[in-house]
Amino acid sequence: MTRRYFGTDGIRGQSNVFPMTPDLAMRVGIAVGTIFRRGNHRHRVVIGKDTRLSGYMLENALVAGFTAAGLDVFLLGPIPTPAVAMLTRSLRADIGVMISASHNPFSDNGIKLFGPDGYKLSDELELEIEDLLDKDIYSQLAKPHEIGRAKRVDGDIYRYIEFVKRTLPRDVTLSGLRIAIDCANGAAYKVAPAALWELGAEVVTIGNEPNGTNINFECGSTHPETLQRKVHEVRADIGIALDGDADRVIIVDELGQIVDGDQLMATIAASWADDKILRGGGIVATVMSNLGLERFLGDKGLTLARTKVGDRYVVEHMRNHDFNVGGEQSGHIVLSDYGTTGDGLVAALQVLARVKRSGRTVSEVCRKFEPVPQLLKNVRTTGGKPLENPVVQQAIADAESALANNGRLVIRPSGTEPLIRVMAEGDDSAQVERIVNELVGVISNARSAA
């Protein structure tokens, strides 16, 4: 069934442009409230958001929808996505909602949904919601005496701070470490510096002055160069870059070099394997993770299970096959011993624990493998289906054949933006660059012709 609203990570788009309009947000509240209004207890929903200007608009629209459906609403204010997932369980809510477009610019926004177990909704539930959105849902409204109430519970961010602190092993303290953290002017601008300081670190914070329009702007995990400069400037032992909703993390070592999600997964997997707490015989990652990660794990007798792009698919595979480490190259790291979704701050603490226990620097601890040359380019689409063009399909087949013995090719539409992503990797960097450039050209021509 074709999806009209949901992508790989909830509903997302440009604010005040379909589907990210207050009208649809209200309908989402009614539809989701209707589906999760099960049993005779008083139903509740928790709603968090990042710092985007449009968050106020969508928050109020969602409140109208959920209360109209008969649910009580707990408004958490600016708070990380993993905190919403955690508090959904902690507060025994029927549904959790995060208003965020993650790493996208402020002009975008999105709606992420979590079930009562703290996990993102299944494809089947999302399709059920979509079906309701296109129907007359006003017949599902609560009776006048059953309309829900709404209240702000901003203090519950401290529940999350305490939860995060408990994920650091008891024998480890961050005392003696100078940590530079970039909060991306986003959802973690309060909680992340507070948690690190309370754990004993000297904390230097940037990206902690949100104004509604500067989220992810030249800061955060998508623009780590700002943090790299800060690490050099203050001579930090480590830099931690979160994204707008803090469910992903990129590390900067003491030399100012970037450590991506693949290296972080390798670091945590190796550490947990040594401690005999790694489950599943390896880790779960997506088709975008570097071949070097797969080879590193193989040398240690560990496996790399690959899924399609989207941390929800990583989590699904982890749950079905009892893995406890998974994630994406972009920095979504899922540690199921601690949470149900990606958590940038919790992942960073696991790396810091390894650093402290080893007595070595971040660059020594986190450089686990030499990445295979990899190149990713995007082709913006304006409609049509260029990947179904016979010329494009033949070019893809030729490229796959050329890389068959020493590399990989991944071509996919983005689930969050109107882009086609073209990625190739292989031991021959010149070949990789040539193949990507040729495919980008062929796809661009097919797009123009369409």
SULKA-V496161 format. One line per field, one symbol per residue. ss: DSSP state (@ for helix, = for strand, . for the rest). burial: + if it has 9 or more other C-alpha atoms within 8 Angstrom, else -. A space follows every 50 residues. Layout:
ss: ???
burial: ???
This chain:
ss: .....==..=====.......@@@@@@@@@@@@@@........======. ...@@@@@@@@@@@@@@@...=======..@@@@@@@@@@....=====. .......========....=..@@@@@@@@@@@...@@@@...@@@...= ==.@@@@@@@@@@@@@...........=====........@@@@@@@@.. .=====..................@@@@@@@@@@...=====......== ==.....==.@@@@@@@@@@@@@@.......=====....@@@@@@@@@. ..=====...@@@@@@@@@@@...===.....===........@@@@@@@ @@@@@@@@...@@@@@.......=======.....@@@.@@@@@@@@@@@ @@@...=======.....========..@@@@@@@@@@@@@@@@@@@@@.
burial: -----++++++++++--+++++-+++++++++++--+-----++++++++ +++++-+++-+++++++++++++++++++++++++++++---++++++++ ++++++++++++++++-++++----++-++-++---+---++----++-+ --+---+--+++-++-++---+-+--+++++++++++++-+++++++-++ +++-++++-++++++++-++++++-+++++++--++++++++++++++++ ++++-++++++++++++++-+++----+++-+++++++++++++-+++-- -++++++-+++++++-++----++++++++++++++--++++++++++++ ++++++----+++-++++--+++++++++-+----+--+--++-++--++ --+---++++---+-+-+++++++++--+--++-++--++-+++-++---
